[in-house]
Amino acid sequence: MAKRTNTTKSTISRRAAIAGAVAITMSVAEAGAPDPIFPVLERFGLAQRALSKTVKATDLPPEQWLRSTYVEAQSNLKDAYTVFKKARLDLLTTMPTMRTGLAALLVRLGQGTDVEQTNLLVEAMCWEDEPTQKTACTVLNRLAALVLKIA
């Protein structure tokens, strides 16, 4: 009687091998270089908090409107808005390179800059400065392409 041995061949499909290679490449890329979106998210958060603090400091009683403190507060407010607008534009134009960066950006875009407002992307479309409006209109298309590229 012949002895039967149980030999199994390990067959990996070409698709599975490519998918595995892509996953390993993404893991190595994620481990090697930090995602550029995280510093941008941090700067945006700092600019947002600074603007909120400056807005509160600008809320002066009418009897101080003719004093130098009011002029200084208005100047500070203008500067804070300038920094905030730059940070917002940087946020809308910086594309993440990793899944974690993409997730963090999507979460942030879904939040408003003020508790009473809608999400950041809708806010950006409503702002009156044209570069931010144009950028906000293209963000969703770029994010969709990025999801396909990263995923």
ZANU-576545 format. One record per atom (N, C-alpha, C): residue in three letters; atom name; x, y, z. Coordinates in nm, 4 decimals. Example, Ala and Ser with C-alpha at 12.3 -4.5 7.8 and 13.67 -1.06 7.14 Angstrom:
<pts>
    r   a         x         y         z
  ala   N    1.3190   -0.5690    0.7800
  ala  CA    1.2300   -0.4500    0.7800
  ala   C    1.3200   -0.3300    0.7800
  ser   N    1.2850   -0.2250    0.7080
  ser  CA    1.3670   -0.1060    0.7140
  ser   C    1.2900    0.0030    0.7870
</pts>
This chain:
<pts>
    r   a         x         y         z
  met   N    0.0838   -0.1171    0.0000
  met  CA    0.0000    0.0000    0.0000
  met   C    0.0892    0.1246    0.0000
  ala   N    0.0596    0.2130   -0.0899
  ala  CA    0.1389    0.3343   -0.1022
  ala   C    0.0976    0.4362    0.0023
  lys   N    0.1961    0.4970    0.0600
  lys  CA    0.1694    0.5998    0.1613
  lys   C    0.1417    0.7320    0.0914
  arg   N    0.0369    0.7907    0.1304
  arg  CA   -0.0048    0.9173    0.0698
  arg   C    0.0423    1.0342    0.1564
  thr   N    0.1144    1.1243    0.0964
  thr  CA    0.1589    1.2424    0.1713
  thr   C    0.0702    1.3597    0.1342
  asn   N    0.0494    1.4394    0.2283
  asn  CA   -0.0376    1.5558    0.2091
  asn   C    0.0503    1.6777    0.1839
  thr   N    0.0664    1.7132    0.0613
  thr  CA    0.1446    1.8320    0.0293
  thr   C    0.0506    1.9407   -0.0210
  thr   N    0.0673    2.0562    0.0354
  thr  CA   -0.0143    2.1695   -0.0083
  thr   C    0.0774    2.2741   -0.0665
  lys   N    0.0354    2.3238   -0.1760
  lys  CA    0.1118    2.4308   -0.2388
  lys   C    0.0549    2.5644   -0.1935
  ser   N    0.1428    2.6548   -0.1682
  ser  CA    0.1003    2.7889   -0.1325
  ser   C    0.0956    2.8710   -0.2609
  thr   N   -0.0235    2.9020   -0.3009
  thr  CA   -0.0375    2.9831   -0.4214
  thr   C   -0.0922    3.1185   -0.3828
  ile   N   -0.0232    3.2177   -0.4273
  ile  CA   -0.0652    3.3551   -0.4017
  ile   C   -0.0963    3.4171   -0.5360
  ser   N   -0.2133    3.4727   -0.5435
  ser  CA   -0.2505    3.5358   -0.6688
  ser   C   -0.1668    3.6612   -0.6914
  arg   N   -0.1591    3.6989   -0.8144
  arg  CA   -0.0824    3.8180   -0.8496
  arg   C   -0.1408    3.9417   -0.7817
  arg   N   -0.2749    3.9510   -0.7790
  arg  CA   -0.3408    4.0646   -0.7145
  arg   C   -0.3073    4.0730   -0.5664
  ala   N   -0.3105    3.9579   -0.4997
  ala  CA   -0.2804    3.9549   -0.3561
  ala   C   -0.1363    3.9974   -0.3310
  ala   N   -0.0459    3.9539   -0.4164
  ala  CA    0.0947    3.9907   -0.4009
  ala   C    0.1132    4.1410   -0.4191
  ile   N    0.0464    4.1977   -0.5198
  ile  CA    0.0564    4.3422   -0.5435
  ile   C   -0.0047    4.4188   -0.4273
  ala   N   -0.1219    4.3739   -0.3808
  ala  CA   -0.1871    4.4407   -0.2680
  ala   C   -0.0983    4.4363   -0.1440
  gly   N   -0.0338    4.3219   -0.1205
  gly  CA    0.0571    4.3093   -0.0070
  gly   C    0.1764    4.4022   -0.0196
  ala   N    0.2311    4.4116   -0.1402
  ala  CA    0.3456    4.5001   -0.1639
  ala   C    0.3068    4.6452   -0.1430
  val   N    0.1882    4.6824   -0.1902
  val  CA    0.1405    4.8198   -0.1713
  val   C    0.1220    4.8492   -0.0233
  ala   N    0.0639    4.7539    0.0513
  ala  CA    0.0425    4.7740    0.1948
  ala   C    0.1752    4.7889    0.2680
  ile   N    0.2741    4.7068    0.2310
  ile  CA    0.4054    4.7166    0.2945
  ile   C    0.4708    4.8503    0.2596
  thr   N    0.4593    4.8903    0.1338
  thr  CA    0.5164    5.0187    0.0909
  thr   C    0.4526    5.1336    0.1673
  met   N    0.3188    5.1301    0.1823
  met  CA    0.2495    5.2368    0.2569
  met   C    0.2949    5.2372    0.4020
  ser   N    0.3109    5.1184    0.4628
  ser  CA    0.3546    5.1120    0.6021
  ser   C    0.4943    5.1694    0.6183
  val   N    0.5837    5.1360    0.5252
  val  CA    0.7200    5.1887    0.5306
  val   C    0.7188    5.3395    0.5101
  ala   N    0.6373    5.3867    0.4133
  ala  CA    0.6293    5.5312    0.3877
  ala   C    0.5744    5.6038    0.5090
  glu   N    0.4735    5.5440    0.5733
  glu  CA    0.4148    5.6080    0.6906
  glu   C    0.5141    5.6115    0.8065
  ala   N    0.5956    5.5083    0.8189
  ala  CA    0.6918    5.5036    0.9282
  ala   C    0.8098    5.5971    0.9020
  gly   N    0.8441    5.6185    0.7748
  gly  CA    0.9634    5.6938    0.7411
  gly   C    0.9495    5.8442    0.7505
  ala   N    0.8488    5.9000    0.6906
  ala  CA    0.8376    6.0454    0.6841
  ala   C    0.7046    6.0897    0.7453
  pro   N    0.7084    6.1946    0.8251
  pro  CA    0.5827    6.2428    0.8836
  pro   C    0.4937    6.3061    0.7768
  asp   N    0.3654    6.2985    0.7997
  asp  CA    0.2689    6.3564    0.7071
  asp   C    0.2741    6.5087    0.7177
  pro   N    0.2798    6.5793    0.6049
  pro  CA    0.2903    6.7259    0.6094
  pro   C    0.1640    6.7942    0.6616
  ile   N    0.0535    6.7223    0.6721
  ile  CA   -0.0716    6.7854    0.7156
  ile   C   -0.0723    6.8132    0.8667
  phe   N    0.0017    6.7346    0.9450
  phe  CA   -0.0051    6.7516    1.0901
  phe   C    0.0487    6.8870    1.1382
  pro   N    0.1633    6.9356    1.0899
  pro  CA    0.2053    7.0702    1.1317
  pro   C    0.1078    7.1782    1.0849
  val   N    0.0475    7.1578    0.9691
  val  CA   -0.0502    7.2554    0.9161
  val   C   -0.1744    7.2566    1.0047
  leu   N   -0.2202    7.1388    1.0458
  leu  CA   -0.3345    7.1310    1.1374
  leu   C   -0.3023    7.2003    1.2695
  glu   N   -0.1815    7.1821    1.3178
  glu  CA   -0.1405    7.2462    1.4433
  glu   C   -0.1377    7.3980    1.4296
  arg   N   -0.0785    7.4477    1.3207
  arg  CA   -0.0748    7.5938    1.2986
  arg   C   -0.2154    7.6503    1.2848
  phe   N   -0.3035    7.5772    1.2171
  phe  CA   -0.4408    7.6238    1.2023
  phe   C   -0.5095    7.6329    1.3382
  gly   N   -0.4902    7.5313    1.4212
  gly  CA   -0.5490    7.5342    1.5554
  gly   C   -0.4985    7.6509    1.6383
  leu   N   -0.3687    7.6776    1.6296
  leu  CA   -0.3114    7.7918    1.7022
  leu   C   -0.3674    7.9236    1.6506
  ala   N   -0.3775    7.9365    1.5182
  ala  CA   -0.4324    8.0597    1.4593
  ala   C   -0.5785    8.0782    1.4981
  gln   N   -0.6519    7.9695    1.5022
  gln  CA   -0.7936    7.9750    1.5395
  gln   C   -0.8098    8.0200    1.6849
  arg   N   -0.7293    7.9635    1.7741
  arg  CA   -0.7372    8.0020    1.9151
  arg   C   -0.6935    8.1473    1.9352
  ala   N   -0.5899    8.1891    1.8635
  ala  CA   -0.5427    8.3281    1.8744
  ala   C   -0.6496    8.4252    1.8250
  leu   N   -0.7157    8.3898    1.7148
  leu  CA   -0.8217    8.4761    1.6630
  leu   C   -0.9375    8.4854    1.7621
  ser   N   -0.9761    8.3731    1.8185
  ser  CA   -1.0856    8.3725    1.9166
  ser   C   -1.0513    8.4595    2.0373
  lys   N   -0.9284    8.4471    2.0846
  lys  CA   -0.8839    8.5274    2.1988
  lys   C   -0.8822    8.6762    2.1631
  thr   N   -0.8379    8.7083    2.0426
  thr  CA   -0.8308    8.8477    1.9985
  thr   C   -0.9702    8.9068    1.9811
  val   N   -1.0628    8.8273    1.9289
  val  CA   -1.2014    8.8754    1.9130
  val   C   -1.2594    8.9107    2.0491
  lys   N   -1.2356    8.8258    2.1486
  lys  CA   -1.2858    8.8536    2.2835
  lys   C   -1.2230    8.9798    2.3418
  ala   N   -1.0935    9.0008    2.3136
  ala  CA   -1.0241    9.1198    2.3651
  ala   C   -1.0699    9.2464    2.2942
  thr   N   -1.1250    9.2332    2.1744
  thr  CA   -1.1698    9.3487    2.0966
  thr   C   -1.3082    9.3962    2.1402
  asp   N   -1.3768    9.3147    2.2163
  asp  CA   -1.5121    9.3490    2.2600
  asp   C   -1.5040    9.4505    2.3742
  leu   N   -1.4776    9.5751    2.3362
  leu  CA   -1.4614    9.6834    2.4331
  leu   C   -1.5903    9.7637    2.4453
  pro   N   -1.6145    9.8227    2.5616
  pro  CA   -1.7332    9.9072    2.5773
  pro   C   -1.7231   10.0319    2.4892
  pro   N   -1.8375   10.0896    2.4485
  pro  CA   -1.8385   10.2048    2.3573
  pro   C   -1.7575   10.3246    2.4066
  glu   N   -1.7455   10.3435    2.5376
  glu  CA   -1.6706   10.4605    2.5868
  glu   C   -1.5208   10.4495    2.5581
  gln   N   -1.4727   10.3302    2.5222
  gln  CA   -1.3306   10.3129    2.4905
  gln   C   -1.3037   10.3149    2.3397
  trp   N   -1.4057   10.3335    2.2588
  trp  CA   -1.3891   10.3281    2.1136
  trp   C   -1.3012   10.4402    2.0581
  leu   N   -1.2897   10.5490    2.1278
  leu  CA   -1.2081   10.6599    2.0794
  leu   C   -1.0692   10.6619    2.1423
  arg   N   -1.0392   10.5646    2.2219
  arg  CA   -0.9093   10.5587    2.2883
  arg   C   -0.8109   10.4742    2.2084
  ser   N   -0.6862   10.4865    2.2459
  ser  CA   -0.5808   10.4124    2.1757
  ser   C   -0.5930   10.2612    2.1963
  thr   N   -0.6542   10.2192    2.3068
  thr  CA   -0.6704   10.0759    2.3303
  thr   C   -0.7607   10.0133    2.2241
  tyr   N   -0.8605   10.0889    2.1795
  tyr  CA   -0.9503   10.0378    2.0756
  tyr   C   -0.8767   10.0268    1.9421
  val   N   -0.7993   10.1270    1.9088
  val  CA   -0.7227   10.1250    1.7837
  val   C   -0.6245   10.0078    1.7856
  glu   N   -0.5592    9.9894    1.8988
  glu  CA   -0.4654    9.8778    1.9120
  glu   C   -0.5381    9.7432    1.9014
  ala   N   -0.6549    9.7327    1.9647
  ala  CA   -0.7324    9.6084    1.9579
  ala   C   -0.7763    9.5794    1.8147
  gln   N   -0.8159    9.6818    1.7413
  gln  CA   -0.8566    9.6616    1.6019
  gln   C   -0.7379    9.6190    1.5155
  ser   N   -0.6231    9.6753    1.5424
  ser  CA   -0.5019    9.6365    1.4697
  ser   C   -0.4656    9.4906    1.4988
  asn   N   -0.4746    9.4519    1.6257
  asn  CA   -0.4483    9.3129    1.6639
  asn   C   -0.5478    9.2177    1.5975
  leu   N   -0.6731    9.2613    1.5891
  leu  CA   -0.7764    9.1790    1.5261
  leu   C   -0.7477    9.1597    1.3777
  lys   N   -0.7076    9.2663    1.3122
  lys  CA   -0.6735    9.2575    1.1699
  lys   C   -0.5566    9.1609    1.1482
  asp   N   -0.4554    9.1717    1.2332
  asp  CA   -0.3393    9.0828    1.2236
  asp   C   -0.3793    8.9370    1.2485
  ala   N   -0.4639    8.9147    1.3486
  ala  CA   -0.5072    8.7780    1.3796
  ala   C   -0.5876    8.7184    1.2643
  tyr   N   -0.6730    8.7987    1.2008
  tyr  CA   -0.7484    8.7502    1.0843
  tyr   C   -0.6553    8.7165    0.9681
  thr   N   -0.5532    8.7962    0.9490
  thr  CA   -0.4570    8.7703    0.8415
  thr   C   -0.3865    8.6361    0.8643
  val   N   -0.3412    8.6133    0.9861
  val  CA   -0.2739    8.4868    1.0195
  val   C   -0.3714    8.3704    1.0050
  phe   N   -0.4948    8.3895    1.0509
  phe  CA   -0.5956    8.2838    1.0421
  phe   C   -0.6264    8.2493    0.8965
  lys   N   -0.6440    8.3499    0.8129
  lys  CA   -0.6750    8.3253    0.6718
  lys   C   -0.5616    8.2513    0.6023
  lys   N   -0.4383    8.2855    0.6343
  lys  CA   -0.3234    8.2145    0.5761
  lys   C   -0.3216    8.0695    0.6232
  ala   N   -0.3447    8.0479    0.7511
  ala  CA   -0.3461    7.9117    0.8052
  ala   C   -0.4588    7.8297    0.7436
  arg   N   -0.5733    7.8936    0.7213
  arg  CA   -0.6863    7.8224    0.6609
  arg   C   -0.6549    7.7856    0.5162
  leu   N   -0.5943    7.8764    0.4425
  leu  CA   -0.5569    7.8484    0.3045
  leu   C   -0.4513    7.7376    0.2987
  asp   N   -0.3548    7.7409    0.3901
  asp  CA   -0.2556    7.6332    0.3971
  asp   C   -0.3230    7.4990    0.4261
  leu   N   -0.4203    7.5001    0.5143
  leu  CA   -0.4924    7.3772    0.5479
  leu   C   -0.5668    7.3220    0.4266
  leu   N   -0.6247    7.4100    0.3493
  leu  CA   -0.7013    7.3654    0.2329
  leu   C   -0.6130    7.3249    0.1153
  thr   N   -0.4893    7.3686    0.1143
  thr  CA   -0.4026    7.3371    0.0001
  thr   C   -0.2987    7.2297    0.0297
  thr   N   -0.2813    7.1910    0.1547
  thr  CA   -0.1854    7.0864    0.1898
  thr   C   -0.2557    6.9517    0.1865
  met   N   -0.2023    6.8607    0.1080
  met  CA   -0.2614    6.7284    0.0969
  met   C   -0.1836    6.6287    0.1826
  pro   N   -0.2559    6.5492    0.2589
  pro  CA   -0.1887    6.4479    0.3413
  pro   C   -0.1266    6.3382    0.2551
  thr   N   -0.0298    6.2686    0.3118
  thr  CA    0.0370    6.1607    0.2395
  thr   C    0.0128    6.0242    0.3032
  met   N   -0.0510    6.0231    0.4195
  met  CA   -0.0768    5.8971    0.4894
  met   C   -0.2241    5.8883    0.5255
  arg   N   -0.2674    5.7668    0.5552
  arg  CA   -0.4073    5.7472    0.5945
  arg   C   -0.4417    5.8240    0.7210
  thr   N   -0.3497    5.8269    0.8171
  thr  CA   -0.3766    5.8985    0.9422
  thr   C   -0.3902    6.0482    0.9181
  gly   N   -0.3087    6.1008    0.8273
  gly  CA   -0.3187    6.2423    0.7926
  gly   C   -0.4486    6.2742    0.7221
  leu   N   -0.4887    6.1847    0.6321
  leu  CA   -0.6151    6.2029    0.5609
  leu   C   -0.7318    6.2011    0.6590
  ala   N   -0.7299    6.1074    0.7519
  ala  CA   -0.8372    6.0993    0.8517
  ala   C   -0.8413    6.2254    0.9373
  ala   N   -0.7240    6.2730    0.9800
  ala  CA   -0.7190    6.3938    1.0629
  ala   C   -0.7709    6.5153    0.9860
  leu   N   -0.7347    6.5256    0.8584
  leu  CA   -0.7829    6.6374    0.7768
  leu   C   -0.9335    6.6305    0.7584
  leu   N   -0.9862    6.5118    0.7305
  leu  CA   -1.1316    6.4976    0.7118
  leu   C   -1.2076    6.5342    0.8388
  val   N   -1.1551    6.4918    0.9521
  val  CA   -1.2194    6.5279    1.0798
  val   C   -1.2188    6.6786    1.0969
  arg   N   -1.1042    6.7420    1.0692
  arg  CA   -1.0934    6.8875    1.0873
  arg   C   -1.1829    6.9633    0.9907
  leu   N   -1.1904    6.9172    0.8658
  leu  CA   -1.2758    6.9847    0.7682
  leu   C   -1.4234    6.9729    0.8060
  gly   N   -1.4578    6.8707    0.8834
  gly  CA   -1.5956    6.8533    0.9267
  gly   C   -1.6335    6.9386    1.0462
  gln   N   -1.5350    7.0013    1.1088
  gln  CA   -1.5605    7.0863    1.2244
  gln   C   -1.5639    7.2317    1.1817
  gly   N   -1.6384    7.3126    1.2538
  gly  CA   -1.6420    7.4553    1.2255
  gly   C   -1.5297    7.5278    1.2970
  thr   N   -1.5066    7.6514    1.2596
  thr  CA   -1.4065    7.7311    1.3313
  thr   C   -1.4695    7.7989    1.4513
  asp   N   -1.6003    7.7955    1.4584
  asp  CA   -1.6750    7.8521    1.5695
  asp   C   -1.7853    7.7523    1.6024
  val   N   -1.8223    7.7402    1.7277
  val  CA   -1.9213    7.6400    1.7659
  val   C   -2.0577    7.6634    1.7020
  glu   N   -2.0863    7.7853    1.6624
  glu  CA   -2.2164    7.8168    1.6039
  glu   C   -2.2186    7.8025    1.4522
  gln   N   -2.1056    7.7710    1.3908
  gln  CA   -2.0989    7.7646    1.2456
  gln   C   -2.0973    7.6209    1.1957
  thr   N   -2.1171    7.6070    1.0651
  thr  CA   -2.1130    7.4760    1.0027
  thr   C   -1.9686    7.4307    0.9893
  asn   N   -1.9418    7.3379    0.9011
  asn  CA   -1.8052    7.2862    0.8930
  asn   C   -1.7104    7.3810    0.8205
  leu   N   -1.5826    7.3558    0.8394
  leu  CA   -1.4770    7.4433    0.7886
  leu   C   -1.4810    7.4576    0.6372
  leu   N   -1.5078    7.3494    0.5670
  leu  CA   -1.5091    7.3553    0.4212
  leu   C   -1.6224    7.4450    0.3710
  val   N   -1.7401    7.4339    0.4314
  val  CA   -1.8531    7.5203    0.3937
  val   C   -1.8218    7.6647    0.4295
  glu   N   -1.7613    7.6865    0.5455
  glu  CA   -1.7215    7.8227    0.5851
  glu   C   -1.6283    7.8833    0.4818
  ala   N   -1.5301    7.8051    0.4395
  ala  CA   -1.4307    7.8557    0.3444
  ala   C   -1.4960    7.8935    0.2122
  met   N   -1.5975    7.8185    0.1711
  met  CA   -1.6672    7.8518    0.0468
  met   C   -1.7464    7.9817    0.0598
  cys   N   -1.7854    8.0157    0.1822
  cys  CA   -1.8662    8.1355    0.2045
  cys   C   -1.7829    8.2600    0.2317
  trp   N   -1.6557    8.2437    0.2626
  trp  CA   -1.5720    8.3595    0.2884
  trp   C   -1.5575    8.4411    0.1616
  glu   N   -1.5350    8.5675    0.1772
  glu  CA   -1.5355    8.6579    0.0623
  glu   C   -1.4035    8.6662   -0.0123
  asp   N   -1.2965    8.6086    0.0417
  asp  CA   -1.1715    8.6172   -0.0337
  asp   C   -1.1669    8.5054   -0.1378
  glu   N   -1.1421    8.5459   -0.2602
  glu  CA   -1.1522    8.4568   -0.3759
  glu   C   -1.0571    8.3372   -0.3724
  pro   N   -0.9298    8.3528   -0.3317
  pro  CA   -0.8422    8.2347   -0.3305
  pro   C   -0.8954    8.1227   -0.2406
  thr   N   -0.9497    8.1592   -0.1250
  thr  CA   -1.0030    8.0577   -0.0346
  thr   C   -1.1258    7.9909   -0.0948
  gln   N   -1.2140    8.0673   -0.1569
  gln  CA   -1.3328    8.0094   -0.2203
  gln   C   -1.2939    7.9108   -0.3301
  lys   N   -1.2019    7.9502   -0.4162
  lys  CA   -1.1594    7.8617   -0.5255
  lys   C   -1.0951    7.7350   -0.4707
  thr   N   -1.0111    7.7505   -0.3709
  thr  CA   -0.9445    7.6354   -0.3116
  thr   C   -1.0449    7.5429   -0.2465
  ala   N   -1.1399    7.5981   -0.1734
  ala  CA   -1.2412    7.5162   -0.1068
  ala   C   -1.3231    7.4372   -0.2074
  cys   N   -1.3480    7.4947   -0.3222
  cys  CA   -1.4266    7.4245   -0.4244
  cys   C   -1.3504    7.3061   -0.4836
  thr   N   -1.2194    7.3093   -0.4818
  thr  CA   -1.1420    7.1988   -0.5395
  thr   C   -1.0992    7.0946   -0.4370
  val   N   -1.1144    7.1248   -0.3097
  val  CA   -1.0662    7.0343   -0.2052
  val   C   -1.1326    6.8968   -0.2136
  leu   N   -1.2624    6.8915   -0.2300
  leu  CA   -1.3307    6.7618   -0.2310
  leu   C   -1.2833    6.6735   -0.3458
  asn   N   -1.2619    6.7308   -0.4625
  asn  CA   -1.2115    6.6513   -0.5744
  asn   C   -1.0712    6.5976   -0.5448
  arg   N   -0.9868    6.6823   -0.4885
  arg  CA   -0.8520    6.6377   -0.4568
  arg   C   -0.8525    6.5313   -0.3482
  leu   N   -0.9414    6.5461   -0.2493
  leu  CA   -0.9495    6.4458   -0.1437
  leu   C   -0.9978    6.3123   -0.1980
  ala   N   -1.0944    6.3171   -0.2884
  ala  CA   -1.1434    6.1930   -0.3492
  ala   C   -1.0308    6.1224   -0.4234
  ala   N   -0.9524    6.1953   -0.4997
  ala  CA   -0.8386    6.1374   -0.5712
  ala   C   -0.7349    6.0836   -0.4742
  leu   N   -0.7144    6.1555   -0.3640
  leu  CA   -0.6173    6.1138   -0.2653
  leu   C   -0.6612    5.9850   -0.1963
  val   N   -0.7903    5.9740   -0.1656
  val  CA   -0.8418    5.8517   -0.1036
  val   C   -0.8133    5.7329   -0.1945
  leu   N   -0.8361    5.7480   -0.3222
  leu  CA   -0.8106    5.6394   -0.4156
  leu   C   -0.6613    5.6065   -0.4231
  lys   N   -0.5779    5.7075   -0.4127
  lys  CA   -0.4337    5.6876   -0.4213
  lys   C   -0.3792    5.6210   -0.2957
  ile   N   -0.4228    5.6694   -0.1779
  ile  CA   -0.3715    5.6177   -0.0502
  ile   C   -0.4333    5.4828   -0.0174
  ala   N   -0.5628    5.4689   -0.0397
  ala  CA   -0.6317    5.3440   -0.0025
  ala   C   -0.5883    5.2338   -0.0910
</pts>
